[in-house]
Amino acid sequence: MIAIALLFVACSKSAPETPPPRVEGPKVNTLLGESTGVVFTGYWTSSGCEGRTYARNLYIHEDQAYAGVDLVSPCPPNARCAWSGITGYAGIWQQQGGKVLLREIGAPKEAGSAHPTEITANVQGQLVENGCVYSKGTTVPEGYTEDQVRPKLPGSQ
């Protein structure tokens, strides 16, 4: 009888565990609608990726405008360079489904142009453009100030 009782206890299922309560972060409005803890506007940077070996800084403004700075070949400190290799561009953005489409003013509209045309967000809160991952912030090369390489919207100082 004792053996049967032990067998019953050993083979019985344990009570199902109650999952911990789901904790949600603060709700914020983003380019892709209301989301938990991700803000898409602001300054973003990508140090480089497959197909692009230089850093890129982006500024996404809530008024549907954006600006970018590509740090293709910044002139090193105390050097004389014929070309600094820092290029800027700007345009407008719009949401289309789960993507944000970027349209550079005066540039081709098709995907695959030299500058970003489409971005999404990953679950880590980073932006992704053609496989290139962006984090919040700005890349500042040695010898430069943040103001020199921070993207600016046309007409702003």
C-alpha positions in Angstrom: 0.0 0.0 0.0 2.9 2.4 0.8 4.5 1.6 -2.5 1.3 2.5 -4.4 1.1 5.8 -2.5 4.7 6.6 -3.3 4.1 5.7 -6.9 1.1 7.9 -7.1 3.0 10.9 -5.6 5.9 10.4 -7.9 3.8 10.1 -11.1 1.3 12.9 -10.3 1.6 16.1 -12.2 2.7 19.2 -10.3 0.3 22.1 -10.2 0.7 24.4 -13.2 2.8 27.4 -12.5 1.2 30.8 -12.8 3.1 32.9 -15.2 4.5 36.1 -13.7 2.4 39.2 -14.5 3.4 40.9 -17.7 5.1 44.2 -17.0 4.8 46.7 -19.8 7.1 49.7 -20.2 5.8 53.2 -20.8 3.7 53.7 -23.9 5.1 56.2 -26.4 4.0 57.5 -29.7 6.4 56.5 -32.5 6.5 56.8 -36.3 4.9 53.3 -36.4 2.1 54.1 -33.9 2.0 53.6 -30.2 4.7 51.3 -28.9 6.2 50.2 -25.7 9.4 51.9 -24.9 10.7 52.7 -28.4 10.9 56.2 -29.7 11.8 56.5 -33.4 12.4 60.3 -33.6 15.7 61.8 -32.6 19.4 61.2 -33.5 20.5 57.8 -34.7 23.9 56.4 -35.8 25.3 53.4 -37.6 29.0 52.7 -37.7 28.8 50.8 -40.9 27.7 47.5 -42.3 27.9 45.3 -45.3 27.9 47.5 -48.4 28.7 50.7 -46.3 32.1 51.0 -44.6 31.6 54.5 -43.1 29.5 55.8 -40.3 26.1 57.5 -40.9 24.2 59.8 -38.6 20.4 60.3 -39.1 18.0 62.8 -37.5 14.3 61.9 -37.7 12.0 64.8 -36.8 8.4 64.4 -35.7 7.2 66.8 -38.4 7.9 64.2 -41.3 11.3 65.6 -42.1 14.7 64.0 -41.7 18.4 64.7 -42.3 21.5 62.6 -42.7 25.2 63.0 -42.6 27.6 60.3 -44.1 31.1 60.3 -42.6 32.6 58.9 -45.8 36.2 60.1 -45.2 36.6 62.8 -42.5 39.8 64.7 -42.8 42.0 63.7 -39.8 43.0 66.4 -37.2 45.8 68.7 -38.3 45.8 67.4 -41.9 45.1 69.3 -45.1 42.5 67.5 -47.2 41.1 68.5 -50.6 37.8 67.0 -49.6 36.6 66.3 -46.0 34.3 63.4 -47.1 31.4 64.4 -45.0 28.2 64.7 -47.0 24.8 65.8 -45.9 21.3 65.2 -47.3 17.7 65.7 -46.2 14.1 64.8 -47.1 10.7 63.7 -45.9 9.4 60.5 -44.4 6.1 58.7 -44.3 4.8 55.6 -42.6 3.7 52.8 -44.9 2.5 49.7 -43.0 5.3 48.6 -40.7 8.0 50.6 -42.5 9.1 54.2 -42.6 9.9 55.4 -46.1 12.5 58.1 -46.5 12.4 60.3 -49.6 15.5 62.4 -50.2 14.7 65.8 -51.8 16.4 65.9 -55.2 17.4 62.2 -55.2 16.2 59.0 -56.9 13.1 57.5 -55.3 13.9 53.8 -55.8 15.3 51.6 -53.1 19.0 50.9 -53.1 20.1 54.4 -53.6 23.3 55.6 -51.8 21.2 57.1 -49.0 18.6 55.3 -46.9 15.1 54.9 -48.4 13.4 52.6 -45.9 13.8 51.8 -42.2 12.1 49.5 -39.7 12.7 48.9 -36.0 13.9 45.7 -34.3 12.8 44.4 -30.9 15.9 45.9 -29.3 14.7 49.4 -30.1 17.2 50.0 -32.9 16.4 51.1 -36.4 17.4 48.9 -39.3 18.1 50.1 -42.9 19.0 47.6 -45.5 20.6 45.4 -42.9 22.4 48.3 -41.2 21.6 48.7 -37.5 21.3 52.1 -35.9 21.5 53.0 -32.2 20.4 56.2 -30.5 23.2 58.9 -30.7 25.7 60.4 -33.0 29.1 59.2 -34.2 31.7 61.9 -33.8 35.1 61.3 -35.6 38.3 62.3 -33.8 39.0 66.0 -34.3 35.4 67.0 -34.9 32.7 68.3 -32.6 29.2 66.8 -32.3 27.7 70.0 -33.8 29.9 69.5 -37.0 28.6 66.0 -37.7 25.0 66.2 -36.3 22.4 66.1 -39.1 20.4 69.3 -39.5 17.1 70.0 -41.2 17.2 72.5 -44.1 16.6 76.0 -42.7 17.7 75.1 -39.1 20.9 76.2 -37.5 
